[in-house]
Amino acid sequence: MQAIRFERYGAPPDVLRLEEVEVPEPREGEVLLRVHAASANPVEWHLVRGEPFLVRLIAGLRRPKDTNVGGDVAGVVEVAGPGVTHLAPGDAVFGTAHGSFAELACAKVDRLARKPQAMTFEEAASIPVAGCTALQALRDHGRVQADQRVLVIGAAGGVGSFAVQIARASGAEVTGVCSTGHLDFVRSLGADTVVDYTREDLSGGYDLILQVAGDASVSHLRRLLTPEGTLVVVGGGTGRDGKGGALGPLTRMLVARVVSRKKGRRVATFIAKVRTPDLEALAALVEEGRMRPAVERTYPLAEAAAALTAIESGHATGKLVVAIRA
């Protein structure tokens, strides 16, 4: 089978290769998927670059220990591994898989859900990491409620585009922050108000702020909250400009942890987990017409490096997807 691999750290176009590799075998609680689509996330370019330095302490100091690329996936079950009873060959699913930038990939069944028939494989592949991050940020950590005022900073990106729609589906009044070129896109997602961060300053009074991108400090954003409000910090930006030194996006999250100990407005941060119940909840929103995956562009498998380069720029609109099968 064909798959994207990398043997050394570097820029995606320089190190990613489309190679012939052996077909993986599913382990206990796994299935082998015939991959139809996989989406690009910031985590992929961080791993391929080996940046920030913390990545190398985990993934391999001088060269990557794991040469696979890709997580988000949508495809059809090819083989059900030992202990798998509720999925069978031919079932269409989406979720995460190990090395999904490939024709075949293994996935744990507790990180998969059945793909709704009305959803394309490309749309389904765009959901898992970004959608679960947005859902858990708003529902579990932000405790979003109807009629609250919600601010989404970085509303045009992968997580942000889902967050705007999930907050609206929860009955909240949503303000989306983005750049000039993305104003119409964020409005199309259902944002009640759109703020161009290059031209406008934010005023306060928000019950919940979700920061996906941007340079605003945690302390500044806390001042924009109501006395009982909550700030949820997902990351410090998606592009290379937001690396943040040796810790990268974790820098802002660590600052949020420190600030959260102060009295007053609540601050939360977390690492999202992709799991079946949340995937099913997101699929239900799509089926009900209350959310739509925003796929900006699809790339063939051989051009996966271009997808990661676009994500690395930090200016992608919605989600970028690698289409493996027609």
TORGU-662671 format. One record per residue: residue in one letter; z, x, y of N, C-alpha, C, CB in turn. Coordinates in steps of 0.02 Angstrom, whole numbers, padded with zeros to 5 digits, always signed. Glycine has a CB too. Layout:
N
AZXYZXYZXYZXY/...
***
This chain:
326
M+00000+00042-00060+00000+00000+00000+00000+00044+00062+00061-00048+00000/Q-00017+00014+00120-00017+00050+00183+00046+00034+00222-00079+00032+00224/A+00072+00085+00256+00132+00076+00296+00134+00127+00352+00195+00082+00252/I+00169+00111+00406+00179+00158+00461+00240+00201+00444+00189+00120+00528/R+00232+00267+00452+00285+00315+00438+00288+00366+00495+00274+00349+00370/F+00346+00401+00500+00351+00457+00547+00396+00510+00515+00378+00435+00616/E+00376+00572+00520+00412+00628+00489+00452+00669+00540+00364+00673+00453/R+00439+00658+00604+00474+00695+00657+00482+00649+00717+00437+00760+00676/Y+00528+00667+00761+00540+00628+00822+00487+00644+00874+00611+00642+00849/G+00473+00594+00916+00425+00605+00970+00397+00540+00996+00370+00651+00947/A+00347+00547+01041+00314+00488+01068+00278+00451+01011+00264+00507+01124/P+00282+00384+01009+00251+00346+00954+00178+00366+00939+00253+00274+00970/P+00134+00374+00989+00065+00392+00972+00059+00461+00939+00022+00391+01034/D+00108+00505+00951+00105+00573+00924+00132+00579+00854+00142+00620+00970/V+00179+00535+00835+00214+00545+00772+00203+00490+00720+00287+00552+00784/L+00181+00431+00741+00172+00377+00693+00106+00385+00656+00174+00309+00728/R+00108+00375+00590+00048+00381+00548+00043+00322+00501+00051+00447+00508/L-00018+00299+00490-00031+00247+00440-00047+00282+00375-00090+00199+00462/E-00004+00272+00324-00010+00310+00262-00011+00264+00201+00047+00360+00257/E-00036+00292+00146-00031+00259+00081+00035+00279+00050-00091+00277+00035/V+00077+00230+00033+00142+00244+00004+00154+00199-00056+00199+00234+00057/E+00205+00215-00094+00221+00176-00153+00251+00108-00134+00269+00214-00199/V+00239+00058-00176+00267-00008-00164+00342-00006-00179+00231-00062-00208/P+00385-00030-00133+00457-00029-00146+00477-00082-00197+00496-00039-00080/E+00532-00072-00230+00557-00120-00279+00619-00154-00252+00572-00086-00347/P+00621-00221-00254+00680-00256-00228+00742-00244-00271+00666-00331-00224/R+00798-00236-00238+00862-00226-00272+00898-00293-00279+00906-00175-00233/E+00959-00290-00303+01000-00351-00310+01005-00386-00243+01071-00333-00337/G+00989-00451-00243+00994-00491-00181+00937-00480-00132+01058-00477-00148/E+00883-00449-00155+00825-00436-00111+00762-00469-00139+00814-00361-00103/V+00713-00476-00094+00647-00497-00115+00596-00448-00087+00631-00570-00090/L+00540-00442-00122+00484-00403-00097+00438-00451-00060+00446-00365-00154/L+00423-00436+00003+00381-00479+00045+00311-00450+00053+00413-00489+00112/R+00262-00494+00051+00194-00478+00074+00196-00492+00149+00138-00521+00037/V+00198-00439+00188+00208-00446+00260+00145-00473+00294+00228-00379+00291/H+00154-00525+00335+00099-00551+00375+00105-00528+00448+00098-00627+00372/A+00167-00521+00472+00177-00500+00542+00245-00469+00549+00169-00559+00590/A+00251-00424+00598+00315-00392+00615+00315-00382+00690+00324-00324+00577/S+00373-00389+00722+00373-00381+00795+00408-00316+00815+00407-00440+00828/A+00392-00293+00874+00419-00230+00901+00481-00245+00942+00366-00193+00943/N+00532-00204+00933+00594-00209+00971+00611-00140+01000+00651-00235+00928/P+00653-00138+01052+00673-00073+01080+00703-00026+01029+00721-00084+01136/V+00739-00052+00980+00771-00009+00930+00720+00035+00895+00809-00050+00879/E+00658+00011+00885+00608+00051+00851+00588+00112+00891+00546+00009+00836/W+00576+00104+00956+00555+00164+00994+00614+00213+01002+00527+00144+01063/H+00675+00186+01005+00733+00232+01007+00736+00274+00944+00799+00192+01016/L+00725+00243+00886+00727+00280+00823+00670+00330+00818+00725+00232+00765/V+00610+00310+00838+00552+00354+00834+00559+00413+00882+00488+00315+00849/R+00584+00401+00941+00595+00454+00990+00654+00498+00973+00605+00424+01059/G+00702+00468+00936+00765+00504+00927+00804+00506+00991+00753+00574+00901/E+00798+00455+01031+00831+00451+01096+00868+00384+01101+00781+00459+01154/P+00928+00384+01131+00966+00441+01156+00991+00485+01099+01025+00416+01199/F+01025+00539+01116+01045+00588+01065+01089+00557+01011+01082+00645+01098/L+01127+00505+01029+01170+00472+00980+01129+00449+00919+01206+00413+01012/V+01066+00430+00930+01023+00407+00875+01018+00461+00822+00954+00389+00902/R+01011+00524+00843+01001+00578+00794+01064+00592+00754+00980+00642+00831/L+01122+00579+00783+01184+00588+00746+01188+00539+00688+01244+00580+00792/I+01154+00483+00695+01155+00431+00643+01094+00437+00597+01157+00362+00674/A+01035+00447+00627+00972+00443+00590+00947+00511+00563+00919+00413+00633/G+00977+00566+00586+00955+00632+00565+00950+00677+00625+00887+00628+00530/L+00984+00734+00622+00989+00776+00681+00923+00807+00702+01040+00831+00669/R+00888+00838+00655+00825+00873+00671+00763+00832+00655+00821+00938+00634/R+00768+00792+00603+00712+00749+00584+00740+00685+00553+00664+00784+00535/P+00703+00631+00554+00730+00567+00528+00740+00568+00453+00683+00511+00546/K+00798+00543+00431+00812+00536+00360+00773+00478+00330+00886+00528+00348/D+00764+00426+00370+00725+00367+00349+00660+00366+00388+00766+00301+00359/T+00604+00371+00354+00540+00376+00389+00506+00308+00399+00493+00421+00351/N+00539+00254+00377+00511+00187+00385+00518+00163+00457+00545+00138+00337/V+00476+00116+00476+00478+00088+00544+00474+00012+00538+00420+00116+00588/G+00512-00023+00579+00506-00095+00584+00563-00133+00553+00443-00117+00551/G+00581-00190+00584+00635-00232+00560+00616-00305+00556+00695-00224+00604/D+00598-00335+00613+00577-00405+00615+00518-00416+00568+00559-00426+00686/V+00518-00473+00533+00465-00484+00484+00452-00559+00474+00482-00452+00417/A+00391-00575+00456+00373-00641+00431+00321-00631+00377+00346-00689+00489/G+00330-00663+00320+00283-00652+00265+00296-00700+00208+00287-00581+00241/V+00269-00682+00150+00274-00725+00091+00307-00684+00035+00203-00750+00068/V+00352-00717+00000+00387-00684-00055+00337-00665-00110+00443-00729-00084/E+00337-00601-00128+00294-00576-00181+00332-00572-00247+00265-00507-00162/V+00394-00545-00243+00436-00537-00302+00508-00552-00282+00430-00465-00332/A+00542-00593-00322+00613-00605-00312+00653-00556-00353+00632-00679-00330/G+00698-00520-00321+00737-00469-00356+00794-00499-00396+00765-00420-00307/P+00832-00457-00430+00888-00480-00471+00938-00521-00431+00923-00420-00503/G+00960-00577-00459+01010-00618-00428+00984-00667-00376+01060-00575-00397/V+00920-00665-00360+00891-00711-00310+00868-00774-00345+00832-00677-00272/T+00896-00831-00325+00880-00895-00357+00850-00947-00310+00942-00923-00389/H+00864-00941-00245+00841-00994-00199+00775-00977-00164+00894-01006-00147/L+00747-00918-00177+00681-00901-00152+00638-00880-00211+00684-00845-00098/A+00573-00898-00207+00528-00883-00262+00461-00859-00235+00518-00945-00307/P+00422-00825-00276+00356-00803-00254+00316-00860-00224+00317-00772-00313/G+00286-00846-00166+00247-00897-00131+00283-00929-00072+00227-00949-00178/D+00349-00920-00068+00387-00948-00012+00374-00909+00052+00463-00948-00028/A+00360-00945+00106+00350-00913+00171+00417-00908+00207+00299-00954+00214/V+00435-00848+00230+00500-00836+00260+00494-00792+00322+00547-00804+00209/F+00548-00788+00360+00552-00740+00416+00623-00716+00422+00528-00773+00483/G+00631-00658+00454+00696-00627+00461+00689-00553+00474+00739-00638+00399/T+00727-00512+00438+00720-00439+00446+00709-00408+00377+00781-00409+00481/A+00673-00352+00377+00658-00315+00316+00659-00241+00331+00589-00336+00285/H+00670-00200+00281+00671-00128+00289+00600-00101+00292+00711-00094+00232/G+00581-00072+00350+00514-00045+00357+00460-00098+00357+00500+00004+00303/S+00466-00147+00403+00420-00204+00404+00351-00188+00432+00449-00260+00444/F+00341-00128+00462+00274-00108+00483+00237-00082+00422+00277-00053+00540/A+00222-00128+00376+00193-00110+00312+00164-00172+00280+00245-00078+00265/E+00122-00162+00229+00093-00219+00194+00144-00254+00150+00034-00197+00153/L+00192-00216+00124+00245-00244+00082+00311-00214+00104+00231-00230+00007/A+00365-00254+00103+00431-00229+00123+00485-00270+00088+00439-00233+00200/C+00542-00237+00075+00598-00271+00043+00646-00298+00096+00635-00223-00004/A+00673-00357+00082+00719-00389+00129+00778-00420+00091+00683-00443+00169/K+00837-00416+00122+00896-00449+00094+00891-00524+00108+00961-00420+00124/V+00906-00565+00058+00896-00637+00066+00943-00668+00117+00905-00671-00001/D+01001-00637+00131+01046-00665+00180+01024-00649+00252+01116-00640+00169/R+00966-00617+00258+00937-00604+00324+00868-00636+00330+00932-00528+00337/L+00857-00687+00289+00793-00723+00289+00805-00798+00294+00753-00706+00226/A+00756-00833+00320+00755-00906+00320+00684-00929+00306+00782-00935+00388/R+00677-00990+00284+00610-01017+00271+00573-01028+00336+00615-01084+00231/K+00510-01010+00337+00469-01018+00397+00444-01091+00402+00408-00969+00396/P+00456-01124+00458+00428-01191+00467+00352-01189+00464+00452-01220+00534/Q+00322-01241+00435+00250-01243+00428+00214-01242+00495+00229-01304+00389/A+00244-01272+00545+00211-01277+00611+00213-01211+00649+00244-01331+00652/M+00250-01162+00625+00256-01098+00659+00211-01047+00627+00330-01074+00659/T+00173-01010+00667+00130-00957+00639+00174-00899+00617+00077-00934+00691/F+00146-00856+00575+00183-00796+00554+00198-00751+00613+00143-00757+00501/E+00151-00747+00661+00162-00705+00720+00220-00731+00761+00099-00701+00762/E+00223-00797+00770+00278-00827+00808+00344-00816+00772+00266-00902+00819/A+00344-00827+00706+00405-00819+00668+00431-00748+00670+00394-00840+00595/A+00385-00699+00666+00405-00629+00667+00436-00608+00734+00346-00585+00652/S+00421-00645+00787+00447-00627+00853+00520-00648+00863+00404-00658+00907/I+00546-00689+00818+00611-00721+00830+00672-00681+00809+00612-00785+00794/P+00675-00650+00750+00739-00629+00720+00787-00591+00765+00725-00588+00662/V+00771-00529+00784+00819-00489+00822+00830-00516+00892+00796-00416+00826/A+00776-00529+00928+00783-00553+00997+00813-00623+00999+00714-00554+01032/G+00791-00667+00955+00817-00735+00954+00891-00738+00935+00777-00777+00907/C+00910-00701+00883+00981-00700+00862+01024-00669+00916+00989-00662+00797/T+00999-00618+00950+01037-00587+01005+01050-00637+01060+01001-00526+01032/A+00998-00673+01080+01006-00723+01133+01052-00780+01112+00937-00752+01153/L+01044-00804+01051+01086-00859+01026+01160-00839+01022+01062-00881+00958/Q+01173-00781+00993+01243-00760+00986+01274-00743+01053+01247-00699+00940/A+01234-00716+01099+01260-00699+01166+01282-00762+01202+01207-00662+01207/L+01241-00814+01200+01256-00875+01236+01307-00919+01201+01193-00915+01248/R+01297-00930+01137+01339-00977+01099+01407-00948+01080+01303-01000+01036/D+01406-00888+01050+01467-00860+01022+01508-00821+01074+01450-00814+00965/H+01475-00783+01117+01511-00741+01164+01514-00770+01234+01480-00673+01166/G+01463-00807+01253+01462-00839+01319+01491-00909+01318+01394-00842+01345/R+01494-00940+01259+01522-01007+01251+01488-01056+01299+01598-01007+01263/V+01422-01054+01300+01383-01095+01346+01396-01169+01334+01309-01079+01339/Q+01399-01206+01390+01410-01278+01387+01361-01313+01434+01483-01295+01406/A+01351-01377+01421+01307-01417+01463+01333-01418+01535+01301-01488+01436/D+01286-01418+01582+01301-01423+01654+01329-01358+01684+01349-01479+01666/Q+01335-01305+01644+01356-01241+01673+01297-01209+01710+01382-01194+01618/R+01313-01165+01757+01262-01126+01790+01257-01059+01754+01279-01116+01867/V+01198-01045+01726+01187-00985+01685+01135-00941+01719+01164-01004+01614/L+01151-00876+01724+01105-00827+01752+01082-00780+01697+01139-00787+01811/V+01017-00773+01688+00989-00728+01638+00952-00672+01675+00940-00765+01589/I+00979-00611+01671+00949-00553+01704+00905-00516+01653+01003-00505+01735/G+00840-00513+01666+00792-00487+01618+00761-00545+01580+00826-00438+01569/A+00746-00599+01616+00725-00662+01585+00655-00660+01556+00728-00717+01635/A+00615-00611+01574+00546-00609+01550+00537-00570+01485+00501-00580+01603/G+00588-00535+01464+00582-00494+01403+00593-00534+01340+00630-00437+01406/G+00598-00497+01283+00606-00530+01219+00670-00571+01215+00604-00480+01164/V+00728-00540+01225+00791-00575+01222+00796-00626+01279+00850-00526+01226/G+00776-00605+01339+00782-00649+01397+00741-00713+01391+00761-00613+01457/S+00680-00708+01364+00637-00767+01357+00667-00818+01310+00568-00747+01334/F+00700-00794+01257+00735-00840+01212+00799-00867+01245+00753-00805+01146/A+00834-00825+01282+00897-00846+01313+00886-00902+01363+00930-00787+01346/V+00834-00897+01404+00819-00950+01452+00811-01017+01417+00756-00933+01493/Q+00773-01017+01362+00759-01079+01327+00820-01106+01289+00702-01068+01278/I+00859-01061+01259+00919-01083+01223+00970-01112+01272+00950-01025+01184/A+00978-01081+01330+01024-01106+01380+01003-01175+01405+01030-01058+01439/R+00938-01183+01416+00912-01249+01438+00922-01301+01384+00837-01244+01456/A+00911-01282+01321+00921-01328+01265+00994-01348+01259+00896-01297+01200/S+01039-01307+01285+01111-01322+01283+01132-01366+01341+01151-01258+01284/G+01085-01381+01386+01100-01424+01442+01123-01388+01504+01151-01472+01423/A+01117-01322+01505+01139-01283+01563+01085-01281+01617+01157-01212+01542/E+01106-01267+01678+01060-01254+01734+01047-01179+01735+01090-01280+01803/V+00984-01159+01727+00968-01089+01714+00931-01057+01773+00926-01083+01651/T+00956-00998+01792+00921-00955+01840+00897-00893+01804+00967-00937+01901/G+00833-00879+01809+00804-00820+01776+00787-00767+01827+00743-00839+01736/V+00806-00705+01812+00792-00648+01856+00737-00606+01825+00855-00606+01870/C+00685-00590+01863+00629-00550+01837+00592-00520+01896+00581-00593+01794/S+00537-00484+01881+00497-00454+01934+00444-00503+01958+00463-00389+01909/T+00409-00484+02011+00361-00529+02043+00308-00555+01995+00327-00493+02101/G+00281-00511+01954+00227-00531+01910+00246-00578+01853+00196-00471+01881/H+00311-00587+01842+00334-00629+01787+00364-00696+01809+00385-00591+01747/L+00361-00711+01873+00393-00771+01899+00366-00834+01866+00383-00776+01974/D+00300-00841+01862+00270-00901+01832+00287-00906+01758+00193-00900+01842/F+00289-00849+01724+00305-00850+01653+00376-00876+01642+00298-00779+01622/V+00424-00851+01680+00493-00874+01672+00500-00947+01690+00541-00831+01715/R+00464-00970+01741+00464-01042+01756+00438-01083+01697+00422-01056+01819/S+00386-01057+01665+00356-01093+01608+00405-01100+01550+00293-01059+01585/L+00455-01056+01547+00505-01059+01494+00556-01114+01506+00541-00992+01487/G+00557-01140+01567+00603-01194+01584+00658-01176+01632+00633-01220+01522/A+00656-01116+01661+00708-01096+01708+00707-01143+01768+00698-01023+01731/D+00766-01166+01790+00770-01210+01847+00757-01173+01912+00839-01243+01851/T+00779-01110+01914+00769-01067+01972+00748-00998+01948+00834-01063+02015/V+00702-00967+01985+00680-00899+01967+00691-00854+02027+00605-00899+01946/V+00721-00796+02014+00737-00748+02067+00697-00684+02055+00813-00733+02070/D+00660-00662+02106+00623-00599+02105+00671-00544+02127+00559-00602+02151/Y+00692-00502+02080+00743-00452+02097+00717-00398+02145+00768-00418+02033/T+00650-00393+02153+00623-00344+02199+00625-00368+02271+00551-00327+02180/R+00638-00433+02281+00636-00461+02348+00699-00499+02368+00577-00506+02354/E+00738-00521+02319+00795-00565+02334+00860-00536+02306+00782-00635+02305/D+00915-00553+02340+00981-00536+02316+01012-00598+02284+01026-00510+02374/L+01055-00586+02237+01088-00641+02201+01151-00663+02238+01104-00620+02130/S+01161-00729+02241+01225-00755+02265+01268-00773+02205+01214-00818+02312/G+01330-00791+02217+01376-00802+02162+01382-00874+02139+01443-00778+02181/G+01434-00886+02099+01448-00953+02076+01422-00970+02007+01421-01000+02123/Y+01412-00920+01964+01386-00932+01897+01443-00937+01846+01336-00877+01875/D+01436-00984+01800+01485-00992+01747+01473-00940+01691+01482-01062+01718/L+01411-00920+01683+01393-00873+01630+01335-00830+01653+01375-00911+01564/I+01342-00765+01646+01289-00717+01661+01272-00678+01598+01309-00669+01720/L+01209-00676+01581+01185-00635+01525+01143-00579+01553+01145-00678+01473/Q+01167-00517+01546+01129-00460+01570+01093-00426+01513+01176-00410+01607/V+01028-00432+01513+00986-00398+01463+00956-00335+01492+00930-00445+01439/A+00941-00336+01557+00909-00279+01590+00937-00274+01661+00831-00287+01592/G+00912-00225+01698+00933-00218+01768+00984-00164+01779+00960-00282+01792/D+00993-00145+01842+01036-00090+01861+01103-00112+01891+01001-00045+01911/A+01113-00177+01898+01175-00201+01929+01235-00180+01888+01173-00278+01937/S+01287-00158+01922+01347-00136+01887+01386-00195+01859+01392-00095+01934/V+01426-00181+01809+01468-00233+01779+01515-00262+01832+01507-00206+01719/S+01544-00219+01872+01590-00242+01924+01556-00289+01973+01620-00183+01961/H+01494-00273+01993+01457-00316+02040+01443-00383+02008+01391-00282+02061/L+01422-00384+01945+01406-00446+01913+01467-00490+01902+01372-00433+01846/R+01525-00460+01891+01587-00499+01884+01601-00537+01948+01646-00452+01867/R+01583-00508+02005+01596-00542+02069+01550-00602+02079+01588-00493+02126/L+01497-00607+02040+01452-00665+02046+01474-00723+02003+01381-00644+02027/L+01527-00713+01964+01551-00765+01919+01602-00810+01954+01583-00734+01857/T+01608-00871+01929+01663-00914+01949+01728-00884+01921+01652-00988+01924/P+01786-00906+01945+01849-00877+01920+01857-00882+01844+01907-00912+01953/E+01827-00933+01813+01832-00941+01740+01768-00920+01705+01847-01014+01724/G+01724-00885+01741+01658-00868+01713+01660-00810+01664+01612-00853+01769/T+01602-00801+01630+01596-00748+01579+01532-00708+01591+01595-00779+01509/L+01538-00643+01585+01481-00597+01587+01471-00570+01516+01491-00539+01639/V+01410-00578+01489+01393-00551+01424+01341-00496+01435+01367-00606+01375/V+01358-00435+01416+01314-00377+01424+01281-00362+01357+01352-00315+01451/V+01215-00368+01355+01177-00355+01293+01154-00283+01291+01117-00403+01286/G+01132-00256+01346+01107-00188+01348+01097-00164+01418+01043-00182+01309/G+01075-00102+01424+01065-00072+01489+00991-00063+01506+01099-00006+01493/G+00949-00108+01480+00878-00101+01492+00841-00086+01427+00864-00046+01543/T+00776-00099+01426+00737-00089+01365+00691-00030+01367+00697-00150+01351/G+00673-00007+01427+00625+00048+01433+00658+00116+01438+00582+00037+01493/R+00618+00168+01442+00644+00237+01444+00684+00250+01508+00587+00287+01439/D+00669+00212+01562+00706+00222+01624+00779+00203+01617+00675+00182+01681/G+00795+00163+01565+00863+00140+01556+00900+00176+01500+00864+00067+01543/K+00881+00238+01485+00911+00274+01428+00987+00283+01437+00878+00341+01419/G+01008+00302+01497+01079+00309+01509+01111+00370+01477+01114+00249+01485/G+01075+00426+01473+01105+00487+01448+01112+00487+01372+01172+00497+01479/A+01163+00523+01349+01171+00533+01277+01184+00469+01238+01227+00581+01265/L+01212+00418+01272+01229+00356+01237+01177+00301+01249+01296+00331+01259/G+01130+00310+01295+01078+00261+01306+01107+00194+01328+01037+00252+01244/P+01080+00139+01304+01103+00072+01323+01177+00060+01308+01063+00019+01288/L+01205+00100+01262+01276+00091+01245+01322+00109+01304+01294+00133+01185/T+01295+00149+01351+01336+00168+01408+01361+00107+01446+01296+00213+01456/R+01315+00062+01462+01334+00001+01499+01381-00042+01457+01272-00039+01519/M+01369-00044+01391+01411-00085+01348+01481-00057+01344+01380-00090+01278/L+01488+00009+01344+01554+00040+01344+01591+00027+01409+01549+00115+01331/V+01554+00029+01464+01584+00013+01529+01609-00059+01528+01532+00023+01587/A+01569-00104+01499+01588-00174+01495+01653-00182+01455+01532-00216+01464/R+01659-00142+01402+01720-00145+01361+01781-00126+01402+01713-00098+01300/V+01774-00074+01443+01830-00051+01485+01847-00104+01537+01813+00015+01520/V+01795-00130+01570+01807-00180+01623+01835-00244+01594+01741-00194+01661/S+01819-00260+01532+01842-00322+01502+01918-00325+01495+01810-00331+01433/R+01950-00266+01498+02023-00264+01493+02057-00283+01559+02045-00195+01472/K+02019-00286+01613+02048-00305+01677+02060-00380+01679+02002-00283+01734/K+02108-00400+01717+02122-00472+01724+02067-00505+01763+02190-00483+01758/G+02059-00570+01751+02009-00607+01788+01950-00627+01746+01986-00568+01847/R+01892-00625+01775+01832-00649+01743+01818-00611+01678+01772-00642+01791/R+01798-00649+01627+01790-00621+01560+01725-00582+01554+01792-00677+01508/V+01727-00525+01518+01669-00484+01504+01665-00473+01429+01671-00416+01543/A+01606-00483+01400+01597-00475+01328+01535-00434+01314+01592-00544+01293/T+01537-00398+01259+01478-00361+01236+01480-00360+01160+01476-00289+01265/F+01423-00351+01129+01420-00356+01056+01355-00326+01030+01427-00429+01033/I+01351-00316+00964+01290-00298+00930+01270-00357+00886+01299-00232+00887/A+01211-00383+00896+01190-00443+00860+01180-00430+00786+01125-00470+00890/K+01191-00482+00746+01179-00479+00674+01130-00534+00655+01245-00487+00634/V+01077-00516+00621+01028-00566+00597+01054-00596+00532+00957-00534+00588/R+01062-00661+00530+01087-00695+00471+01053-00763+00463+01163-00703+00475/T+01051-00786+00402+01013-00846+00385+01031-00907+00427+01022-00863+00312/P+01095-00925+00435+01111-00985+00474+01084-00983+00545+01185-00995+00476/D+01087-00926+00577+01062-00921+00646+00985-00924+00648+01086-00856+00679/L+00952-00895+00599+00880-00901+00594+00860-00974+00585+00852-00858+00536/E+00897-01009+00545+00883-01081+00534+00895-01121+00598+00927-01108+00477/A+00947-01104+00635+00960-01138+00699+00904-01127+00749+01027-01115+00728/L+00878-01066+00751+00822-01050+00796+00759-01086+00775+00810-00975+00799/A+00746-01087+00709+00687-01123+00684+00691-01197+00701+00682-01114+00608/A+00751-01225+00698+00760-01296+00715+00743-01309+00788+00831-01319+00701/L+00762-01264+00833+00746-01272+00904+00670-01272+00914+00777-01216+00945/V+00636-01229+00877+00562-01227+00882+00532-01292+00855+00533-01167+00844/E+00556-01315+00798+00529-01376+00768+00542-01437+00812+00560-01387+00700/E+00598-01437+00848+00615-01492+00892+00578-01489+00959+00689-01494+00905/G+00541-01434+00971+00504-01427+01033+00547-01404+01091+00472-01491+01050/R+00607-01379+01078+00652-01357+01131+00649-01282+01144+00722-01376+01115/M+00610-01246+01103+00600-01175+01113+00533-01156+01084+00658-01134+01080/R+00500-01107+01116+00437-01082+01089+00437-01006+01093+00376-01112+01128/P+00420-00973+01039+00414-00900+01043+00358-00880+01091+00400-00870+00973/A+00373-00834+01135+00324-00811+01185+00294-00745+01162+00357-00805+01255/V+00239-00748+01127+00205-00687+01102+00151-00667+01152+00174-00699+01031/E+00162-00610+01184+00114-00588+01235+00050-00561+01204+00146-00534+01279/R+00059-00522+01149+00000-00490+01120+00015-00470+01048-00021-00428+01161/T-00037-00470+01007-00031-00445+00939-00073-00382+00931-00052-00498+00887/Y-00050-00337+00886-00084-00274+00873-00096-00268+00798-00042-00213+00900/P-00152-00238+00777-00160-00224+00705-00111-00170+00684-00232-00203+00689/L-00099-00165+00619-00051-00117+00593-00068-00046+00615-00048-00120+00518/A-00131-00028+00616-00152+00039+00635-00135+00056+00707-00226+00048+00624/E-00121+00004+00749-00105+00015+00819-00032+00000+00835-00150-00028+00863/A+00010+00007+00785+00082-00006+00795+00111+00039+00849+00120+00004+00730/A+00085+00100+00855+00110+00147+00906+00099+00118+00976+00076+00215+00899/A+00044+00084+00986+00030+00054+01052+00080-00001+01068-00041+00026+01054/A+00101-00039+01017+00151-00091+01028+00218-00060+01049+00160-00133+00965/L+00238-00006+01016+00301+00026+01034+00298+00059+01102+00320+00078+00981/T+00239+00086+01120+00231+00115+01186+00238+00063+01240+00162+00150+01192/A+00211+00004+01228+00217-00051+01276+00289-00074+01283+00173-00110+01255/I+00325-00078+01227+00396-00096+01230+00435-00042+01267+00424-00105+01158/E+00418+00020+01255+00452+00077+01286+00445+00076+01362+00424+00142+01259/S+00391+00047+01387+00380+00044+01460+00431+00000+01494+00310+00018+01475/G+00461-00047+01457+00510-00092+01486+00481-00149+01524+00555-00054+01530/H+00415-00159+01522+00383-00212+01562+00345-00263+01520+00335-00180+01611/A+00358-00265+01455+00324-00314+01412+00348-00384+01430+00337-00298+01338/T+00304-00432+01423+00319-00502+01435+00330-00536+01367+00263-00537+01475/G+00389-00565+01357+00403-00596+01293+00403-00545+01237+00352-00651+01279/K+00368-00561+01182+00369-00519+01123+00300-00491+01107+00395-00559+01064/L+00300-00431+01077+00240-00399+01053+00244-00396+00977+00231-00327+01083/V+00189-00415+00945+00189-00423+00872+00135-00381+00839+00179-00497+00853/V+00153-00352+00782+00105-00316+00741+00083-00362+00684+00136-00249+00712/A+00018-00378+00682-00009-00424+00633-00036-00383+00574-00065-00469+00663/I-00006-00392+00516-00025-00353+00458-00080-00387+00417+00035-00340+00414/R-00075-00453+00409-00126-00490+00372-00155-00545+00414-00097-00519+00307/A-00220-00559+00406-00252-00612+00445-00228-00679+00420-00329-00607+00441/
***
